Amino acid sequence: MEVKELATEEVKVKQQINLIEGHFTAAEASDIVNAVLKVKINFHKLQRLSITEGNNEDGCEFDSSRINELLEQQAIAKDFFANARLQNKKLKMKSTIEISIED
């Protein structure tokens, strides 16, 4: 009788993605940050739309606090980058996305 050894696979429950790392001009950094914020804002708008889609009885009342928060952060970032641009400064940016499986 042949005995087969089963290899145990390690199940990955955490993931890290090094999204942004490096030195950038203020214009480059602004482009990157605005692109990320735009995607997140559009994501939340689409989520909001999908909740009410096809329901004519829905009063379209929803929580826009996350969208408003992101728009506020976008305005703050715009001022920050404008100031860095006026001072002709380079910017160092780093962003890591951390993902983990929850029960």
A tleap script that builds the chain and sets N, CA, C and O, in Angstrom:
source leaprc.protein.ff14SB
mol = sequence {
  NMET GLU VAL LYS GLU LEU ALA THR GLU GLU
  VAL LYS VAL LYS GLN GLN ILE ASN LEU ILE
  GLU GLY HIE PHE THR ALA ALA GLU ALA SER
  ASP ILE VAL ASN ALA VAL LEU LYS VAL LYS
  ILE ASN PHE HIE LYS LEU GLN ARG LEU SER
  ILE THR GLU GLY ASN ASN GLU ASP GLY CYS
  GLU PHE ASP SER SER ARG ILE ASN GLU LEU
  LEU GLU GLN GLN ALA ILE ALA LYS ASP PHE
  PHE ALA ASN ALA ARG LEU GLN ASN LYS LYS
  LEU LYS MET LYS SER THR ILE GLU ILE SER
  ILE GLU CASP
}
set mol.1.N position { 0.834 -1.173 0.000 }
set mol.1.CA position { 0.000 0.000 0.000 }
set mol.1.C position { 0.884 1.243 0.000 }
set mol.1.O position { 1.825 1.349 0.786 }
set mol.2.N position { 0.571 2.174 -0.885 }
set mol.2.CA position { 1.371 3.380 -1.001 }
set mol.2.C position { 0.766 4.488 -0.138 }
set mol.2.O position { -0.441 4.725 -0.169 }
set mol.3.N position { 1.611 5.150 0.619 }
set mol.3.CA position { 1.159 6.261 1.462 }
set mol.3.C position { 1.556 7.566 0.786 }
set mol.3.O position { 2.720 7.796 0.459 }
set mol.4.N position { 0.556 8.407 0.588 }
set mol.4.CA position { 0.830 9.698 -0.023 }
set mol.4.C position { 0.855 10.768 1.051 }
set mol.4.O position { -0.020 10.841 1.914 }
set mol.5.N position { 1.882 11.593 0.972 }
set mol.5.CA position { 2.001 12.676 1.933 }
set mol.5.C position { 1.293 13.902 1.349 }
set mol.5.O position { 1.578 14.320 0.227 }
set mol.6.N position { 0.379 14.464 2.119 }
set mol.6.CA position { -0.348 15.642 1.674 }
set mol.6.C position { 0.416 16.890 2.085 }
set mol.6.O position { 0.763 17.065 3.253 }
set mol.7.N position { 0.666 17.734 1.134 }
set mol.7.CA position { 1.338 19.003 1.431 }
set mol.7.C position { 0.305 19.982 1.953 }
set mol.7.O position { -0.732 20.209 1.329 }
set mol.8.N position { 0.599 20.546 3.084 }
set mol.8.CA position { -0.328 21.536 3.640 }
set mol.8.C position { -0.018 22.892 3.029 }
set mol.8.O position { 1.118 23.365 3.052 }
set mol.9.N position { -1.047 23.492 2.491 }
set mol.9.CA position { -0.898 24.809 1.882 }
set mol.9.C position { -1.183 25.865 2.920 }
set mol.9.O position { -2.169 25.794 3.655 }
set mol.10.N position { -0.308 26.843 2.970 }
set mol.10.CA position { -0.532 27.954 3.887 }
set mol.10.C position { -1.563 28.881 3.245 }
set mol.10.O position { -1.391 29.350 2.120 }
set mol.11.N position { -2.623 29.128 3.981 }
set mol.11.CA position { -3.666 30.013 3.481 }
set mol.11.C position { -3.270 31.445 3.807 }
set mol.11.O position { -3.022 31.790 4.963 }
set mol.12.N position { -3.217 32.256 2.789 }
set mol.12.CA position { -2.816 33.642 2.958 }
set mol.12.C position { -4.015 34.445 3.454 }
set mol.12.O position { -5.060 34.469 2.803 }
set mol.13.N position { -3.867 35.106 4.608 }
set mol.13.CA position { -4.960 35.885 5.170 }
set mol.13.C position { -4.650 37.375 5.181 }
set mol.13.O position { -5.498 38.188 5.546 }
set mol.14.N position { -3.436 37.729 4.782 }
set mol.14.CA position { -3.054 39.133 4.708 }
set mol.14.C position { -2.338 39.401 3.394 }
set mol.14.O position { -1.620 38.548 2.872 }
set mol.15.N position { -2.546 40.587 2.877 }
set mol.15.CA position { -1.913 40.990 1.625 }
set mol.15.C position { -1.500 42.446 1.757 }
set mol.15.O position { -2.252 43.264 2.286 }
set mol.16.N position { -0.323 42.767 1.284 }
set mol.16.CA position { 0.125 44.151 1.248 }
set mol.16.C position { 0.509 44.496 -0.182 }
set mol.16.O position { 1.197 43.732 -0.858 }
set mol.17.N position { 0.056 45.655 -0.628 }
set mol.17.CA position { 0.383 46.136 -1.962 }
set mol.17.C position { 1.094 47.472 -1.812 }
set mol.17.O position { 0.523 48.442 -1.314 }
set mol.18.N position { 2.338 47.511 -2.246 }
set mol.18.CA position { 3.097 48.755 -2.208 }
set mol.18.C position { 2.657 49.579 -3.408 }
set mol.18.O position { 3.154 49.391 -4.518 }
set mol.19.N position { 1.725 50.488 -3.177 }
set mol.19.CA position { 1.085 51.221 -4.261 }
set mol.19.C position { 1.916 52.400 -4.750 }
set mol.19.O position { 2.079 52.592 -5.955 }
set mol.20.N position { 2.437 53.184 -3.821 }
set mol.20.CA position { 3.194 54.384 -4.175 }
set mol.20.C position { 4.440 54.440 -3.311 }
set mol.20.O position { 4.370 54.270 -2.094 }
set mol.21.N position { 5.587 54.680 -3.946 }
set mol.21.CA position { 6.814 54.872 -3.190 }
set mol.21.C position { 7.810 55.612 -4.066 }
set mol.21.O position { 8.159 55.154 -5.154 }
set mol.22.N position { 8.259 56.750 -3.584 }
set mol.22.CA position { 9.258 57.476 -4.335 }
set mol.22.C position { 9.218 58.968 -4.093 }
set mol.22.O position { 8.480 59.464 -3.242 }
set mol.23.N position { 10.035 59.674 -4.868 }
set mol.23.CA position { 10.116 61.130 -4.807 }
set mol.23.C position { 9.466 61.699 -6.058 }
set mol.23.O position { 9.690 61.214 -7.167 }
set mol.24.N position { 8.654 62.736 -5.863 }
set mol.24.CA position { 7.870 63.284 -6.953 }
set mol.24.C position { 7.885 64.812 -6.906 }
set mol.24.O position { 8.094 65.407 -5.849 }
set mol.25.N position { 7.665 65.429 -8.045 }
set mol.25.CA position { 7.426 66.867 -8.053 }
set mol.25.C position { 6.023 67.089 -7.481 }
set mol.25.O position { 5.235 66.150 -7.371 }
set mol.26.N position { 5.724 68.322 -7.125 }
set mol.26.CA position { 4.392 68.625 -6.597 }
set mol.26.C position { 3.317 68.307 -7.639 }
set mol.26.O position { 2.243 67.816 -7.293 }
set mol.27.N position { 3.602 68.583 -8.895 }
set mol.27.CA position { 2.634 68.298 -9.958 }
set mol.27.C position { 2.396 66.795 -10.100 }
set mol.27.O position { 1.254 66.357 -10.240 }
set mol.28.N position { 3.464 66.012 -10.065 }
set mol.28.CA position { 3.331 64.547 -10.173 }
set mol.28.C position { 2.554 63.989 -8.986 }
set mol.28.O position { 1.649 63.172 -9.154 }
set mol.29.N position { 2.915 64.437 -7.787 }
set mol.29.CA position { 2.238 63.964 -6.583 }
set mol.29.C position { 0.764 64.339 -6.614 }
set mol.29.O position { -0.095 63.542 -6.237 }
set mol.30.N position { 0.474 65.553 -7.064 }
set mol.30.CA position { -0.913 66.002 -7.179 }
set mol.30.C position { -1.691 65.121 -8.148 }
set mol.30.O position { -2.825 64.738 -7.862 }
set mol.31.N position { -1.100 64.799 -9.280 }
set mol.31.CA position { -1.758 63.932 -10.264 }
set mol.31.C position { -2.078 62.564 -9.674 }
set mol.31.O position { -3.174 62.037 -9.870 }
set mol.32.N position { -1.121 61.995 -8.953 }
set mol.32.CA position { -1.308 60.664 -8.366 }
set mol.32.C position { -2.408 60.688 -7.320 }
set mol.32.O position { -3.329 59.872 -7.364 }
set mol.33.N position { -2.317 61.614 -6.385 }
set mol.33.CA position { -3.284 61.676 -5.290 }
set mol.33.C position { -4.683 61.986 -5.830 }
set mol.33.O position { -5.659 61.371 -5.401 }
set mol.34.N position { -4.787 62.930 -6.759 }
set mol.34.CA position { -6.100 63.252 -7.321 }
set mol.34.C position { -6.704 62.080 -8.078 }
set mol.34.O position { -7.918 61.882 -8.038 }
set mol.35.N position { -5.887 61.308 -8.761 }
set mol.35.CA position { -6.392 60.133 -9.482 }
set mol.35.C position { -6.953 59.103 -8.502 }
set mol.35.O position { -8.021 58.538 -8.737 }
set mol.36.N position { -6.240 58.863 -7.415 }
set mol.36.CA position { -6.707 57.897 -6.412 }
set mol.36.C position { -7.997 58.389 -5.761 }
set mol.36.O position { -8.954 57.629 -5.612 }
set mol.37.N position { -8.018 59.664 -5.375 }
set mol.37.CA position { -9.221 60.217 -4.749 }
set mol.37.C position { -10.410 60.192 -5.704 }
set mol.37.O position { -11.531 59.903 -5.287 }
set mol.38.N position { -10.179 60.490 -6.968 }
set mol.38.CA position { -11.253 60.479 -7.956 }
set mol.38.C position { -11.869 59.078 -8.084 }
set mol.38.O position { -13.088 58.930 -8.164 }
set mol.39.N position { -11.011 58.062 -8.102 }
set mol.39.CA position { -11.501 56.682 -8.203 }
set mol.39.C position { -12.336 56.327 -6.976 }
set mol.39.O position { -13.399 55.718 -7.101 }
set mol.40.N position { -11.857 56.707 -5.792 }
set mol.40.CA position { -12.603 56.399 -4.562 }
set mol.40.C position { -13.937 57.144 -4.509 }
set mol.40.O position { -14.949 56.568 -4.112 }
set mol.41.N position { -13.947 58.409 -4.903 }
set mol.41.CA position { -15.188 59.188 -4.908 }
set mol.41.C position { -16.185 58.568 -5.885 }
set mol.41.O position { -17.358 58.406 -5.549 }
set mol.42.N position { -15.732 58.223 -7.084 }
set mol.42.CA position { -16.616 57.594 -8.068 }
set mol.42.C position { -17.119 56.235 -7.590 }
set mol.42.O position { -18.267 55.874 -7.848 }
set mol.43.N position { -16.270 55.484 -6.900 }
set mol.43.CA position { -16.686 54.192 -6.340 }
set mol.43.C position { -17.874 54.385 -5.393 }
set mol.43.O position { -18.876 53.677 -5.492 }
set mol.44.N position { -17.755 55.345 -4.482 }
set mol.44.CA position { -18.829 55.581 -3.521 }
set mol.44.C position { -20.089 56.116 -4.194 }
set mol.44.O position { -21.199 55.785 -3.777 }
set mol.45.N position { -19.931 56.938 -5.227 }
set mol.45.CA position { -21.093 57.428 -5.967 }
set mol.45.C position { -21.817 56.284 -6.670 }
set mol.45.O position { -23.047 56.233 -6.674 }
set mol.46.N position { -21.056 55.372 -7.261 }
set mol.46.CA position { -21.667 54.217 -7.926 }
set mol.46.C position { -22.349 53.293 -6.925 }
set mol.46.O position { -23.416 52.747 -7.204 }
set mol.47.N position { -21.733 53.118 -5.761 }
set mol.47.CA position { -22.356 52.297 -4.710 }
set mol.47.C position { -23.687 52.912 -4.293 }
set mol.47.O position { -24.689 52.216 -4.134 }
set mol.48.N position { -23.675 54.217 -4.121 }
set mol.48.CA position { -24.883 54.943 -3.732 }
set mol.48.C position { -25.961 54.788 -4.797 }
set mol.48.O position { -27.127 54.562 -4.475 }
set mol.49.N position { -25.575 54.910 -6.061 }
set mol.49.CA position { -26.527 54.779 -7.164 }
set mol.49.C position { -27.104 53.365 -7.238 }
set mol.49.O position { -28.297 53.193 -7.489 }
set mol.50.N position { -26.272 52.369 -7.023 }
set mol.50.CA position { -26.739 50.982 -7.132 }
set mol.50.C position { -27.735 50.627 -6.040 }
set mol.50.O position { -28.540 49.712 -6.214 }
set mol.51.N position { -27.694 51.329 -4.926 }
set mol.51.CA position { -28.649 51.065 -3.840 }
set mol.51.C position { -30.062 51.439 -4.275 }
set mol.51.O position { -31.023 50.750 -3.936 }
set mol.52.N position { -30.184 52.522 -5.020 }
set mol.52.CA position { -31.504 53.026 -5.402 }
set mol.52.C position { -31.925 52.648 -6.823 }
set mol.52.O position { -33.059 52.923 -7.215 }
set mol.53.N position { -31.053 52.035 -7.587 }
set mol.53.CA position { -31.350 51.705 -8.978 }
set mol.53.C position { -32.558 50.778 -9.089 }
set mol.53.O position { -32.635 49.750 -8.417 }
set mol.54.N position { -33.492 51.160 -9.943 }
set mol.54.CA position { -34.659 50.319 -10.204 }
set mol.54.C position { -35.748 50.426 -9.163 }
set mol.54.O position { -36.773 49.754 -9.282 }
set mol.55.N position { -35.561 51.248 -8.144 }
set mol.55.CA position { -36.571 51.389 -7.102 }
set mol.55.C position { -37.168 52.791 -7.198 }
set mol.55.O position { -36.623 53.746 -6.643 }
set mol.56.N position { -38.285 52.907 -7.904 }
set mol.56.CA position { -38.923 54.209 -8.116 }
set mol.56.C position { -39.498 54.786 -6.832 }
set mol.56.O position { -39.750 55.988 -6.754 }
set mol.57.N position { -39.707 53.948 -5.829 }
set mol.57.CA position { -40.289 54.400 -4.570 }
set mol.57.C position { -39.233 54.944 -3.608 }
set mol.57.O position { -39.572 55.558 -2.596 }
set mol.58.N position { -37.960 54.719 -3.920 }
set mol.58.CA position { -36.881 55.159 -3.028 }
set mol.58.C position { -36.773 56.680 -3.043 }
set mol.58.O position { -36.775 57.297 -4.109 }
set mol.59.N position { -36.678 57.274 -1.875 }
set mol.59.CA position { -36.560 58.717 -1.751 }
set mol.59.C position { -35.154 59.220 -2.004 }
set mol.59.O position { -34.896 60.415 -1.858 }
set mol.60.N position { -34.232 58.335 -2.384 }
set mol.60.CA position { -32.836 58.674 -2.684 }
set mol.60.C position { -32.146 59.367 -1.505 }
set mol.60.O position { -31.320 60.260 -1.695 }
set mol.61.N position { -32.486 58.953 -0.313 }
set mol.61.CA position { -31.801 59.473 0.863 }
set mol.61.C position { -30.682 58.497 1.208 }
set mol.61.O position { -30.917 57.300 1.376 }
set mol.62.N position { -29.466 59.021 1.312 }
set mol.62.CA position { -28.331 58.160 1.575 }
set mol.62.C position { -27.262 58.948 2.293 }
set mol.62.O position { -27.280 60.179 2.310 }
set mol.63.N position { -26.351 58.241 2.873 }
set mol.63.CA position { -25.251 58.851 3.608 }
set mol.63.C position { -24.137 59.201 2.628 }
set mol.63.O position { -23.542 58.318 2.009 }
set mol.64.N position { -23.864 60.472 2.493 }
set mol.64.CA position { -22.797 60.933 1.611 }
set mol.64.C position { -21.570 61.374 2.403 }
set mol.64.O position { -20.705 62.068 1.869 }
set mol.65.N position { -21.488 60.984 3.653 }
set mol.65.CA position { -20.404 61.477 4.506 }
set mol.65.C position { -19.022 61.067 3.992 }
set mol.65.O position { -18.082 61.857 4.073 }
set mol.66.N position { -18.883 59.853 3.468 }
set mol.66.CA position { -17.571 59.419 2.972 }
set mol.66.C position { -17.178 60.207 1.724 }
set mol.66.O position { -16.017 60.580 1.562 }
set mol.67.N position { -18.142 60.459 0.848 }
set mol.67.CA position { -17.872 61.253 -0.347 }
set mol.67.C position { -17.455 62.662 0.049 }
set mol.67.O position { -16.491 63.206 -0.490 }
set mol.68.N position { -18.181 63.249 0.989 }
set mol.68.CA position { -17.851 64.597 1.461 }
set mol.68.C position { -16.479 64.647 2.115 }
set mol.68.O position { -15.731 65.609 1.938 }
set mol.69.N position { -16.153 63.605 2.871 }
set mol.69.CA position { -14.836 63.527 3.513 }
set mol.69.C position { -13.722 63.476 2.473 }
set mol.69.O position { -12.704 64.154 2.615 }
set mol.70.N position { -13.912 62.681 1.438 }
set mol.70.CA position { -12.909 62.574 0.382 }
set mol.70.C position { -12.778 63.874 -0.409 }
set mol.70.O position { -11.672 64.260 -0.789 }
set mol.71.N position { -13.890 64.545 -0.656 }
set mol.71.CA position { -13.838 65.837 -1.350 }
set mol.71.C position { -13.103 66.879 -0.508 }
set mol.71.O position { -12.361 67.707 -1.038 }
set mol.72.N position { -13.316 66.830 0.807 }
set mol.72.CA position { -12.603 67.742 1.703 }
set mol.72.C position { -11.099 67.454 1.693 }
set mol.72.O position { -10.286 68.377 1.659 }
set mol.73.N position { -10.739 66.178 1.724 }
set mol.73.CA position { -9.325 65.803 1.676 }
set mol.73.C position { -8.694 66.216 0.351 }
set mol.73.O position { -7.520 66.583 0.309 }
set mol.74.N position { -9.459 66.159 -0.715 }
set mol.74.CA position { -8.976 66.570 -2.030 }
set mol.74.C position { -8.659 68.067 -2.036 }
set mol.74.O position { -7.650 68.489 -2.602 }
set mol.75.N position { -9.521 68.865 -1.405 }
set mol.75.CA position { -9.285 70.314 -1.327 }
set mol.75.C position { -8.060 70.627 -0.471 }
set mol.75.O position { -7.273 71.510 -0.812 }
set mol.76.N position { -7.898 69.910 0.630 }
set mol.76.CA position { -6.731 70.100 1.502 }
set mol.76.C position { -5.453 69.741 0.743 }
set mol.76.O position { -4.456 70.458 0.823 }
set mol.77.N position { -5.491 68.627 0.007 }
set mol.77.CA position { -4.328 68.192 -0.773 }
set mol.77.C position { -3.985 69.208 -1.856 }
set mol.77.O position { -2.810 69.463 -2.119 }
set mol.78.N position { -5.004 69.787 -2.485 }
set mol.78.CA position { -4.769 70.786 -3.529 }
set mol.78.C position { -3.977 71.966 -2.971 }
set mol.78.O position { -3.033 72.438 -3.605 }
set mol.79.N position { -4.360 72.444 -1.783 }
set mol.79.CA position { -3.636 73.547 -1.138 }
set mol.79.C position { -2.212 73.131 -0.785 }
set mol.79.O position { -1.271 73.903 -0.967 }
set mol.80.N position { -2.061 71.922 -0.283 }
set mol.80.CA position { -0.740 71.410 0.098 }
set mol.80.C position { 0.194 71.369 -1.114 }
set mol.80.O position { 1.338 71.820 -1.046 }
set mol.81.N position { -0.310 70.826 -2.213 }
set mol.81.CA position { 0.517 70.717 -3.422 }
set mol.81.C position { 0.822 72.087 -4.027 }
set mol.81.O position { 1.913 72.312 -4.550 }
set mol.82.N position { -0.137 72.988 -3.952 }
set mol.82.CA position { 0.101 74.342 -4.461 }
set mol.82.C position { 1.216 75.022 -3.671 }
set mol.82.O position { 2.072 75.693 -4.247 }
set mol.83.N position { 1.202 74.848 -2.358 }
set mol.83.CA position { 2.241 75.414 -1.505 }
set mol.83.C position { 3.609 74.801 -1.817 }
set mol.83.O position { 4.606 75.517 -1.905 }
set mol.84.N position { 3.654 73.493 -1.980 }
set mol.84.CA position { 4.910 72.811 -2.315 }
set mol.84.C position { 5.419 73.266 -3.675 }
set mol.84.O position { 6.623 73.431 -3.868 }
set mol.85.N position { 4.502 73.470 -4.620 }
set mol.85.CA position { 4.867 73.918 -5.962 }
set mol.85.C position { 5.458 75.331 -5.908 }
set mol.85.O position { 6.446 75.616 -6.586 }
set mol.86.N position { 4.860 76.213 -5.106 }
set mol.86.CA position { 5.359 77.579 -4.962 }
set mol.86.C position { 6.766 77.612 -4.365 }
set mol.86.O position { 7.575 78.477 -4.704 }
set mol.87.N position { 7.045 76.665 -3.478 }
set mol.87.CA position { 8.360 76.590 -2.845 }
set mol.87.C position { 9.336 75.741 -3.656 }
set mol.87.O position { 10.484 75.553 -3.253 }
set mol.88.N position { 8.877 75.229 -4.799 }
set mol.88.CA position { 9.699 74.392 -5.676 }
set mol.88.C position { 10.297 73.187 -4.936 }
set mol.88.O position { 11.476 72.869 -5.086 }
set mol.89.N position { 9.456 72.531 -4.139 }
set mol.89.CA position { 9.899 71.389 -3.323 }
set mol.89.C position { 9.560 70.073 -4.005 }
set mol.89.O position { 8.570 69.963 -4.729 }
set mol.90.N position { 10.398 69.084 -3.759 }
set mol.90.CA position { 10.118 67.701 -4.151 }
set mol.90.C position { 9.354 67.057 -2.998 }
set mol.90.O position { 9.502 67.469 -1.847 }
set mol.91.N position { 8.561 66.076 -3.295 }
set mol.91.CA position { 7.773 65.402 -2.273 }
set mol.91.C position { 8.093 63.912 -2.250 }
set mol.91.O position { 8.288 63.283 -3.289 }
set mol.92.N position { 8.142 63.377 -1.057 }
set mol.92.CA position { 8.330 61.941 -0.873 }
set mol.92.C position { 6.966 61.362 -0.504 }
set mol.92.O position { 6.306 61.838 0.419 }
set mol.93.N position { 6.555 60.332 -1.237 }
set mol.93.CA position { 5.267 59.701 -0.957 }
set mol.93.C position { 5.444 58.197 -0.818 }
set mol.93.O position { 6.272 57.570 -1.479 }
set mol.94.N position { 4.625 57.650 0.073 }
set mol.94.CA position { 4.597 56.206 0.273 }
set mol.94.C position { 3.171 55.829 0.646 }
set mol.94.O position { 2.552 56.463 1.500 }
set mol.95.N position { 2.668 54.811 0.008 }
set mol.95.CA position { 1.326 54.333 0.308 }
set mol.95.C position { 1.296 52.817 0.153 }
set mol.95.O position { 1.668 52.272 -0.886 }
set mol.96.N position { 0.856 52.167 1.189 }
set mol.96.CA position { 0.716 50.718 1.174 }
set mol.96.C position { -0.728 50.368 1.481 }
set mol.96.O position { -1.303 50.880 2.442 }
set mol.97.N position { -1.304 49.519 0.691 }
set mol.97.CA position { -2.651 49.019 0.953 }
set mol.97.C position { -2.507 47.713 1.725 }
set mol.97.O position { -1.811 46.796 1.291 }
set mol.98.N position { -3.167 47.641 2.861 }
set mol.98.CA position { -3.152 46.422 3.677 }
set mol.98.C position { -4.532 45.779 3.625 }
set mol.98.O position { -5.546 46.418 3.906 }
set mol.99.N position { -4.546 44.509 3.263 }
set mol.99.CA position { -5.791 43.764 3.120 }
set mol.99.C position { -5.706 42.532 4.022 }
set mol.99.O position { -4.685 41.844 4.043 }
set mol.100.N position { -6.773 42.258 4.760 }
set mol.100.CA position { -6.783 41.045 5.580 }
set mol.100.C position { -8.172 40.416 5.540 }
set mol.100.O position { -9.175 41.120 5.418 }
set mol.101.N position { -8.225 39.121 5.642 }
set mol.101.CA position { -9.483 38.378 5.634 }
set mol.101.C position { -10.057 38.420 7.039 }
set mol.101.O position { -9.366 38.154 8.022 }
set mol.102.N position { -11.336 38.761 7.110 }
set mol.102.CA position { -12.019 38.782 8.399 }
set mol.102.C position { -13.039 37.645 8.450 }
set mol.102.O position { -13.561 37.198 7.429 }
set mol.103.N position { -13.292 37.212 9.633 }
set mol.103.CA position { -14.330 36.165 9.817 }
set mol.103.C position { -15.694 36.788 9.948 }
set mol.103.O position { -16.685 36.076 10.107 }
savepdb mol mol.pdb
quit
